[in-house]
């Protein structure tokens, strides 16, 4: 089982983000966790990170859970799988 969390920016203008920028174009090489909200948490039956990321991409772009109140998974969002963060990029 893989635990996951999806983080989405609180306010892209307030925290210095350029709307949905690639990781390479961020002003800072690190991401400020205070600039994000956790918009969803759950578990997946797989332990393979690649499979988990692909599953989450499809789920949070095409088949949103009924209790999900964020927007579709987009560039600039962060997906946590267990203890590893993945920045959604191009």
KATAQUI-V711639 format. One record per residue. N is the residue number from 0. RES is the residue in three letters. OMEGA is omega in whole degrees, -180 to 180 (* if undefined). BURIAL is I if it has 16 or more other C-alpha atoms within 10 Angstrom, else O. Layout:
n=N res=RES omega=OMEGA burial=BURIAL
n=N res=RES omega=OMEGA burial=BURIAL
This chain:
n=0 res=UNK omega=178 burial=O
n=1 res=UNK omega=174 burial=I
n=2 res=UNK omega=178 burial=I
n=3 res=UNK omega=174 burial=I
n=4 res=UNK omega=176 burial=I
n=5 res=UNK omega=177 burial=I
n=6 res=UNK omega=174 burial=I
n=7 res=UNK omega=-177 burial=I
n=8 res=UNK omega=178 burial=I
n=9 res=UNK omega=-177 burial=O
n=10 res=UNK omega=-173 burial=O
n=11 res=UNK omega=-179 burial=O
n=12 res=UNK omega=-176 burial=O
n=13 res=UNK omega=-174 burial=O
n=14 res=UNK omega=173 burial=O
n=15 res=UNK omega=177 burial=O
n=16 res=UNK omega=167 burial=I
n=17 res=UNK omega=-173 burial=O
n=18 res=UNK omega=173 burial=O
n=19 res=UNK omega=178 burial=I
n=20 res=UNK omega=174 burial=I
n=21 res=UNK omega=-180 burial=O
n=22 res=UNK omega=-178 burial=I
n=23 res=UNK omega=-176 burial=O
n=24 res=UNK omega=177 burial=O
n=25 res=UNK omega=-180 burial=O
n=26 res=UNK omega=-178 burial=O
n=27 res=UNK omega=179 burial=O
n=28 res=UNK omega=176 burial=O
n=29 res=UNK omega=-179 burial=O
n=30 res=UNK omega=180 burial=O
n=31 res=UNK omega=-178 burial=O
n=32 res=UNK omega=179 burial=O
n=33 res=UNK omega=-180 burial=O
n=34 res=UNK omega=-175 burial=I
n=35 res=UNK omega=169 burial=I
n=36 res=UNK omega=170 burial=I
n=37 res=UNK omega=-177 burial=I
n=38 res=UNK omega=178 burial=I
n=39 res=UNK omega=176 burial=I
n=40 res=UNK omega=178 burial=O
n=41 res=UNK omega=176 burial=O
n=42 res=UNK omega=176 burial=O
n=43 res=UNK omega=-178 burial=O
n=44 res=UNK omega=-177 burial=O
n=45 res=UNK omega=174 burial=O
n=46 res=UNK omega=179 burial=O
n=47 res=UNK omega=-177 burial=O
n=48 res=UNK omega=-179 burial=O
n=49 res=UNK omega=178 burial=O
n=50 res=UNK omega=-180 burial=O
n=51 res=UNK omega=-180 burial=I
n=52 res=UNK omega=178 burial=I
n=53 res=UNK omega=179 burial=O
n=54 res=UNK omega=-180 burial=O
n=55 res=UNK omega=179 burial=I
n=56 res=UNK omega=179 burial=I
n=57 res=UNK omega=-177 burial=O
n=58 res=UNK omega=-174 burial=O
n=59 res=UNK omega=170 burial=I
n=60 res=UNK omega=-176 burial=O
n=61 res=UNK omega=-172 burial=O
n=62 res=UNK omega=-178 burial=O
n=63 res=UNK omega=172 burial=I
n=64 res=UNK omega=-176 burial=O
n=65 res=UNK omega=-180 burial=O
n=66 res=UNK omega=178 burial=O
n=67 res=UNK omega=-177 burial=O
n=68 res=UNK omega=177 burial=O
n=69 res=UNK omega=175 burial=O
n=70 res=UNK omega=180 burial=O
n=71 res=UNK omega=-180 burial=I
n=72 res=UNK omega=-172 burial=I
n=73 res=UNK omega=176 burial=I
n=74 res=UNK omega=-178 burial=I
n=75 res=UNK omega=177 burial=I
n=76 res=UNK omega=178 burial=I
n=77 res=UNK omega=176 burial=I
n=78 res=UNK omega=175 burial=I
n=79 res=UNK omega=172 burial=I
n=80 res=UNK omega=-173 burial=I
n=81 res=UNK omega=-177 burial=O
n=82 res=UNK omega=-178 burial=O
n=83 res=UNK omega=-180 burial=O
n=84 res=UNK omega=177 burial=O
n=85 res=UNK omega=179 burial=O
n=86 res=UNK omega=178 burial=I
n=87 res=UNK omega=-175 burial=I
n=88 res=UNK omega=-179 burial=O
n=89 res=UNK omega=* burial=O
